[in-house]
Amino acid sequence: MSRTLIDISYPIEPAMPVLPNYAPVVVEILDSTAHQEPHGSRHLNSSRLTIGLHTGTHMDSPFHFFGEGKTFEDIPLEQCVGEAVLIRLPNHMAFAPITPEDIQPYQAAIRETGKVVFDTGWYRYWGDPAFFLDHPAITLEAAELLIAWGAHLIGVDFPSVDRAPYPAHLTFLGNGAVIVENLTNLDALSSERFHLTALPLNLVGRDGCPVRAIAKETP
């Protein structure tokens, strides 16, 4: 049976958008094949990447908000890979709250999969200054329901699941769930259920990590 792989993460490059006042992505060339010299030592393409851990499509570990929370080396791979349910909320634009009423129809699917991804269409504003400031947000009440239904991975197509004082972050991360922010290209998915892979690096002791998020669906 044929399957389709869909990249739902942003490419990482020096000019990419980042949070206001956040460190930009920097790629430093350490060596280059352009420097080859006849009969000299062979030059290779080698680089160094400097990146904030909450840049682009990335995962928040519980340690992001809790000093005793899990970091990536302790997060089970099964929490990052598996069947997910896609909740489409196309009318949730600037500052729109995601409420219990929005997620109630998906309760059974969320209980089955433990992974939920919100498609609001906000990723279409990527590159616009409003992207990081005016995005939708998950309410405390919706966050508490998701945890009660067994959600352990929550993905969104906007830069943060909430705003200060961070009720959704505290609810999700405080209960051991992980958060994937800045997903993109979700309109390419044709079904409500799909197989999600969102793997961070095996990064010891840290709060966030860029991920390559992949959706796999069966036509």
Beta strands, then each sheet from edge to edge (+ up, - down):
strand 1: 4-7
strand 2: 26-31
strand 3: 46-50
strand 4: 58-60
strand 5: 81-88
strand 6: 97-98
strand 7: 115-119
strand 8: 137-138
strand 9: 153-156
strand 10: 178-181
strand 11: 193-199
strand 12: 208-210
strand 13: 212-217
sheet 1: 1+ 13- 11+ 5- 7- 9- 10- 4+ 12-
sheet 2: 2+ 3-
sheet 3: 6+ 8+
end
